[in-house]
Amino acid sequence: MNMIIKHGWYLIIIAVVGEMLVPFLLAPFYKGYSHATMAISALGSKGSPVRFPFDLWMFSAGVLFLLSIPCIYNAYGKVSKPLSIVMVLFLAIFAVGACIFTCFFSVNDTKDIVTTASKIHGAGSAIGFMLMLFVPLFLAILSFKAGDKMSGMIGSISFVLAMIFFVLFVIADKPEFQNTLIAKEGLWQRLNLMFMYLPLLYIAMIKCRS
């Protein structure tokens, strides 16, 4: 456990950087894939040529996030135990629902086809993403309470931007927004992820340097 607490921040950096880079590394091997209009989960769809490496990464990312939880709690538990517990619980649900579940419950090649697996995938991702949205806010509150104003500001701004991009991501596939800028589902999802992860990445980098 001490080893995990000591190196947990490095696990967060690996997980976050990988989350942002892996889709871009795999996309060239998926003909016709569009970062702007297609969700990241499409890389793990049943007909995807990169399904195996994508699923392997998502499982790895989920495990990395789970392993980093003792480190995060150790850093903030003394600032506010109740808030820290809720924060790491939300992160754990995201790691399982939006990352690990992806490996076992794939989406279909089109949204018109609905299966039990795709329903479980959708529910896990939706719950995971909605809870993860509040992690930057919790980090902001805990950072301000700990006297870390910069981390608090980054967390606050990231929370607002992540919320905006999440709403855009949710409504992007609605019929009334087709053929508009809002229809860029993949873009909004990536920006949503970037700002959900940014406070964690910033704090992890600071902790690793200290």
N, C-alpha and C positions, 0 to 999 in steps of 0.2 A: 504493500500500500504506500509506503514511504517513497518508493521508487516512482510510482504513478503520480503521486503528488508533486514530486520533484521535477518530473519531465512532462507533466500534463500539458503545460503551455505549448510545448513543441508539438504535441499531438494535435492541438487545436490549429496551429499554423499549417501543419501538413494537411489536415482535413479541409480547412477553408481554401487554401491555395489549390488543392486538388479539385474541390468542388467547382471552382471557377475555370480551371484549365482543362480538366478531363473532357468536357463536352466539346471544346474547341479542337482537342487533339483527335477525337473520334469522328467528328462530323465529316471530314474529308473522305472517309471510307463508307459513308452512307449517301449514296447518290440521291440528289434532290432534297437533301435536308437543308432547312433554312433556320438559322439562329433567330431571325427576326420574327418569323411567323409560327414556328413549331416549338412546342414545349420540350423541355429537356428530357422528360420521361419517354418521348418518342424514340430516343436512342435505345431504349430497352424494350421496345415493343416486340411482339412476336415475330414480325417480319424483318426486324432490323438486322443488318449484317454485323453490327457491333454489339449485339445484345449481351453476349457473354462478358466481354471486358467491361461494359457499362455496369452490368449487374454486380460484377466482382468489385468494382470501385464503390458502388453505392453501399454494398455490404461493409466494405472496409471503412468508408466514411462514417457510417453509423456506429461501428465499433470504436473508432477513434473518438467520436464525440462522447460515447458512453464512458470510455476510459478516462476522459478528461474531467469528468464530473467531480471526482474527489478533489482535484486540484482547484477547480473553480469554487467549490464549497469551502475549502480550506482558506481561500483568500478572502471570501466575503461573509462566511458564517459568523465571524466575530463582529461584523458591522451590523447585521440584522439576520438572525437565524431564521425567522419565519419567511422573510422575503427571499433569502438565499435558497431555502428548501423548495419554494414554489418555482423559482427560476431554474434550478437544476432539474426539477421534475418536468417542466415544460421542455427543456432541452432534451431530456431522455425520451419523452414521447415523440419529439421530432425525429430523433435519431432512429427510433424503431419504426414509427409510422411512415415517415417520408423518405427514409433511407433504406433500412433493412428490409421492410416489407416489399420494396421495389423489386428485390431479387426473386421473390417467391410469388408475387402477384403482379404480373405484367399487364400493361395496357394493350389494347388491340391496335391494329394498324390504322383504323379509322374510329371516330367517336360514334359512328352509327351502329357499330357492333358492341353490344354490352354483354359481358359475361360476369360470373361470380367473381372471378379473379380481378377484373377491371373495376368492379364495384368496391372490392376490398381495397384495391390500390387507391382508388379515388377517395374513399373515406379516410384511409390512413394518411394520405398526403394532405388532404384538406384540414384534418384535425392537427396534424403536425405543423403545417405552415401557419395556421391561425394562432397556435400557442407560441411558436417560435417568434412570431411578430413582436411579442411582448418582452422577449429577452433583452433587446437593446434598451427598452424602457427600464427594466429592472436593474440593468447594469448602470444606467445613468443615475438612478436614485441611489444605489449603493455607492457609486463613485462619489457623488456629491456628499453623501453622509460620511465618507471616508476622507473627504477633503481633496479628492482628485478632480478638480474642476474641468480639466481638459477631457478626461475620459467621460465625465458627465455630460459635457457639451456634445461630444461625438455621439454618445449614446442617444441623447435627446433628438438631435437632428436626424440621426439614422432611423430612429423609430418613426418619425413623421414621414420621411421619404419612403421607408419600407411600406408603411401603411398605404400611401398614395399609389405606389406601384403594384401593391397587392390588389387593390380595388380595380386598377386598370387591367391586371392580369385576369381577374375573375370575369369582368364584363367583356373582355376582348373577343370572345367567341359568340357573343349575342348577335342575332340576325340584324338588328338595327345598326350595329357598328361595323358590319362587313364593308370592305372597300373603303375604309377610313384609316387614319393613323392609329386609332385605338385598337384596331384588329391585330396589331403586332404582339400577339400573345407571348412569343418567345422572348422578345425584347423586355417586356415588362417583368416577366418571371426572373430573368437574369439580373435586372436592376433591383428587384425585390430581394433576391438572395444576397446580392452584393451589400446592400445596406443592413440586412439582418445580420450578416456576418462581420461587417466592418468593426463594430465596437469590440467584439471578441478578438478579432485579429489584432487590432491596435493594442488592446490590453495585454494580449499574449506576447506581442513583440516587446513591449515595455518590460514585462515581467522577466522575459528571457535575457534581456540586456542588463537587468539590475542584479 
